[in-house]
Amino acid sequence: MRNVLMAVIAAGIFYYIPISFFQKNKNIIIISVILFLLQLAVFIPGIGVVLNGAR
């Protein structure tokens, strides 16, 4: 339930940002999203272990 609430809040925030903002800053937004997803991948169990070869 908490994840659904967070998704609704995030959707509400992005709904009020004008589309022109995303069109002007699309390269910065894409790079930021990729970096954010890579940071989240650290917290997923097993991914870091497989990539680094550590146990």
C-alpha positions in Angstrom: 0.0 0.0 0.0 2.9 2.3 0.8 4.3 1.9 -2.7 1.0 2.7 -4.3 0.8 5.9 -2.3 4.3 6.9 -3.2 3.5 6.3 -6.9 0.3 8.4 -6.7 2.2 11.3 -5.1 5.0 11.1 -7.7 2.4 11.0 -10.5 0.7 14.0 -9.1 4.0 15.9 -8.9 4.9 15.1 -12.5 1.4 15.9 -13.7 1.8 19.5 -12.7 5.2 20.0 -14.4 4.8 21.5 -17.9 5.8 19.4 -20.9 8.1 22.1 -22.1 10.3 21.5 -19.1 10.9 17.9 -20.2 11.4 18.9 -23.8 14.1 21.5 -22.9 15.9 19.3 -20.4 15.5 15.9 -21.9 19.3 15.0 -22.0 19.8 15.9 -18.3 16.7 14.1 -17.3 17.7 10.9 -19.2 21.2 10.9 -17.6 19.7 11.6 -14.1 17.2 8.7 -14.4 19.9 6.3 -15.6 22.2 7.3 -12.7 19.3 7.0 -10.2 18.4 3.5 -11.5 22.0 2.4 -11.1 22.1 3.6 -7.6 18.9 1.7 -6.8 20.4 -1.5 -8.3 23.0 -1.5 -5.5 20.2 -2.2 -3.0 18.7 -5.1 -4.9 20.1 -8.3 -3.3 22.3 -10.4 -5.6 23.1 -7.9 -8.3 26.2 -6.5 -6.7 27.4 -10.0 -5.8 27.0 -11.2 -9.4 28.7 -8.2 -10.9 31.7 -8.1 -8.6 32.2 -11.9 -8.4 32.3 -11.6 -4.6 30.5 -13.9 -2.2 
